[in-house]
Every structure is written in C-alpha cells, then in structure tokens.
Amino acid sequence: MGLSFTLLGSGSSGNTTLVSDGTSHVLVDLGLSGRETARRLRECGLEPEKISAIVISHEHGDHCRGVGPFSKDLELPVFMTDGALAGSGMNLEPGRHRRIVSGEPFDVHGILFTPFSVPHDSADPLGFAIEKDGIKIGIVLDLGYLSNLVIERLKGCSAIIIESNHDIEMLKVGPYPWSLKQRVMSRRGHLSNDSVAQYLANDFDGCATHVVLAHLSKQNNLPELALLSAQRALEGRPGLQTNHTRLELAKADQISRAYIY
C-alpha cells in the first residue's frame, strides 16, 4: 500500500480526512470536535493515540475546530501556516506548531505534502498534494474557483477530493441572506456543482481512479444534483480515458469507506 484515505466527515459541520501509509496516520483538517474525531477514528479501527500529526488547510472552524484539545491531549505536531494559526486564535504549546508555506513541500513521517494556494476568504488557504511510493492524492476544499495552479497540482493524482458545495439555483432561492450568498458565489467563496463539472469537462486529466465530491451544503445542494452534474461532464469527454474514474460522494455525518492505493 502506498497511501489510503478515509473521510471522517465533510461538510459545514466539520471536515476531517485521515491519510495513512499503513504506519503513519495523519489528519488533514480537524473540523470535528476532539471527542467526535476520536469516536470516528475508533469506528475505523484506529486508536487516536496512533495519529502521527495534524495538517490544517486554513483557520475556519469547520476545518480546525477540534485541533486544540485533540492535539494537546496527544501532544501532536500541527502543520499550518502562520496566518492560519493567528486567524484561528489557537494557543498551541511551544514546539507543537510546524510552520508551512505554500509551494514548499514538507515531510510528515515519510508522507510528502506539497501545499499550494487556493482562492478562499481566509488568511492563507491551502490545498494539498500528498504523495508516497508513486501514489498522489489531491485535496482541495473551500475554494471559489479552480485556478491554473490548482488544476496543475491536481494533474497525475490517483485520487482527488474536491469541493462540490452548492447548486447555484438552490443557493439563489435558499435561506441565506444575500450578503452570504454573494460570499459563497464569489471567487473567494466555494465551488459550485457547475464549477466542478467545468473542471471535469475541460481540465481533468483522467488519471484519478476516484473523484470524491465533498463539502456539500445541506441547505444549498442535493447529493443527486452534485453527482449528476459531474457524471454528465465526464460522459462528455469521449477523447479522454475516464471510464476507470469513479465518482463518489462524501457525507458530513458518515465515515466514508477506506480508499486504498
């Protein structure tokens, strides 16, 4: 096994992904509470004490809510940018913060992380390309559009976890105040189903065996809409060998299956 990943939860209530090479186990984001994270890890058959480190994409609560208590209890290193740490308001114990910078790869117990900037309304938001033994996993959650940099970093991935946050029409007629709707739809907001479909139709290189649609809004999206939009986009690529690419959905309140490579 090169790498595996399991989404412990993905949505506005909390985003946490477990990435493992069989020996080292890393949490990418920790938006669930510490207690809930521990419970879901045990449900996966992994004791919390086995976690090696935490890597944080940005400081919003649904991505780092549980970092403080979880990392303190287990004395875990936390990899995040200076801006994300300052914006989060966390007081990590001296020596536990590992500073990361966009474009500078870092090693976490033998797993290589390459952070890259994504367009989102936070201090210093990142996506990650995660590699081990020729396997590459891309994680891009919370971004307003797919920049050329993001598209480039997702090339050659064995699996991609990508936000498919909202259906534009549902968002427009939904319960959010207009100011929040504008934020979500902005180029520093969140990806719509249409944006993901455009990526799959025009820029996806077809390498990934799995594309997991994540961070779906409960108020402004339906799993069926997200999946249908993405499926139609892939079906419209006759010149690309995408028949081995499986589209799957992540859920906020359910643990995904383990994706093993």
N, C-alpha and C positions, 0 to 999 in steps of 0.2 A: 504494500500500500504506500502510495506517495502521500496523498492527503485525503482527508474526509471532512465534511462539514455537516452540521445539523443546525437548523434554525430553531432556537428555543422559543422564539416569538418574534413577530414582525408586524408592527402597526403603531398607531399613536400611543397605545398603552405601554409600549416598550419593545425595543429592538435588541436582540442578543443572538449572536451566531457563534457556535462552538466549532473551532477549526482544530484538527488533530492530525499528527503524523503517526499515531499509534503509541508514541512515547510522550511527546509534549502535547499539551492541551491548552489552547489559547481562546479566550473570549474576545470576540470582536464586537465592541459596544456592550454596554450593560445597562439597558434602559428598564429592565425589570427590577423589582426590589431584590435586595440581597437574599431574603428568605425564599422568594419565589424562584430565583435563579438556582439556589441550592436544591430546591424541591425538583425542578425540572431536570437538573443535572443527574440527580439520583434516579429519576424516571428513565433517563438514558443509560443508566448503569454505571455512572461515573460519580465518585465521591468528590465534593467540592475541593477537598484537600489535594486532589490531583491536578487542579488547574495550575498552569505554569505562569501565566501573565494575562493582563488585560490590555487591549489595544482600542483606543477611542477615536472615532471619526470626527466628532465635534461635540460641543458642550450642551446641546439641547437635552432637556430632561429625559426624553424618550430614548436617548442613546447613552446617557451616563448616570441616570438616577440612582442606580444601585452600586456605583463604583466605591464610594466612601466606606460604607460598612462592610461590604464584601471583601474589598482589598485589605482593609485594616485587620479584620479577623484572621485572614490567611497570610498577611504580610506579603502581598503580591506586588510586583512591579507594575506600574501603569504607564503605558506608552501613549503620549498625547502631546499636541503642540502646546507651546507656552500660552498662546492665545486661547486655546480651548480650556486649559487649566484655569486661567484667570477668569474667563467668562463663566465657568461652572461654579465658581465660589467654593470649590473643594479645598480643604486643608489636608493635603496628603502629608504623611510623616516624612521627615527628611530622608532622602535616599530612595524613596519609592517611585518618584516621578522620573520617567525616562523621556527626555525631550526628543521629539521627532519633528522633521521638517519635510515639507512637500518636495518630492524629487530626490530625496536621499534615502536609499534602501537601508533597512535595518534587520538584524537577525534576532529572532526570538526562539531560543533553544533549538536552533537548526532549521527553523522555518523562515524563509526570506519574505519580508514585507516591503513592497515598494509603494509609498504613499504618493498620491497625486491630487492636485487641487480640483475641486468641483464647485460649480456655481450655486451657492446657497447663502441664505441670510444669517450666517453665524460668523464667529470670529475668524476661523481658519479651517473651513471644512475640507475633509479628505475622502477620497475613495482609496481602495487598496487592491493591488495585485499581489497575490500570495502564492509562493512557489516552493516546491520541494520535489526533487527527483523527476524533473520534466513535466510535472503537473502544475497548472496555473489556474487559480480561482480568482475571479474578479468580483468585488463587492462595491456597488455604487447605490447608496441610499441617500435620500434627501438632496436633490439637485434640481435646478429649474430647467435645465436643458442639457443635452449631450454635446459638450464642446468637442472640438477636434482632439484635444488632449485626452479626454475620456474615451472617445472612440478608439484612439490609438492604443491606449493602455488595455482595452478590452480585447484587442486582437490576440489570437493564439490561446485564448482561455479554454480550458477543459470544461469549465462551468462558469456561469455568470449569475449573480444575484443582483437584480435590478429593480428599482422602484417603479411601480405602476400605480401611482397614488390615487388618481381620480379620473372620472369621466367628466369631460368639460361641461356637457349639458346638465348633468346631475349637479355639479358644483354650482353652476349659474342659478339654478332654481332651488338650491338647497337652503338649509337653515343658517348658514354662516352669514355674518354681517358683510356688507360689500367690501369693506377695507380688508377683511381676512380673505375674501375670495380673490381680491386683486393680488394679495401677497402670494397665495397658493399658485396662482396662474402666472406669476411673474417669472423672469429669467433667473431669479434667485430663490424661487419657491420650490415646487415639487413637480415631478414628471407626471404627465397625463398618460392615459392609455394610448392616445393618438401619438404622443411623442415616442413612446416605446415602439409602437407599430412602425413609425417612420424610420427609426433606427434599424429595426429588423428587416424592413423592406429595402433599405438603401445602403447601410453601413456595416451590418453584421457580417462577419467573415465566414460564418458557418462552422467554425471549429468546435464550438461548445456542444457537448452531448446533452447538457441540461441548461436551460434558461429558467430561473426561478423568479417569478413575478412577486414582488414583496412590497411591504409598507402600503397595502391597500387601505384606503379610507373606508370606515364603516358607514359614514354619512354620505359620501360623495362618489361611491363606486359600488360595483357588484362584481364578485369573482367571475361570473359568467361573461360579463362585458369585457373585463380585462383579458381573459383567456381567448375569447372570440376575436378580439381586435388583433392580438398577437398572432393567433393561428392564421388569420387571413393574410397578414403581412408575410409570414413565412411561405404560405402557399403561393404567393405571387412572385416567388424567386425561382423560376424553373431552371435558371442557369447556375444556381448555387446548390451544392450538395447538402441540403438541410434536412434530408429525410431521417438522419440519425439524431437530430436535435429534438429533445423532448421539452415541451413547455409545462411547467408545473406552478402551483400557487402556494405561497406561504400564508399562514394564518396567524393572527395575533394571539389567539388563546389556545393554540395547539402546537405541539412539538412536531417538526417535520420528520420525515424519515432520514436516516443517515445516507448521505451521498458519498460513495467511496470510490476512489480513483487509484 
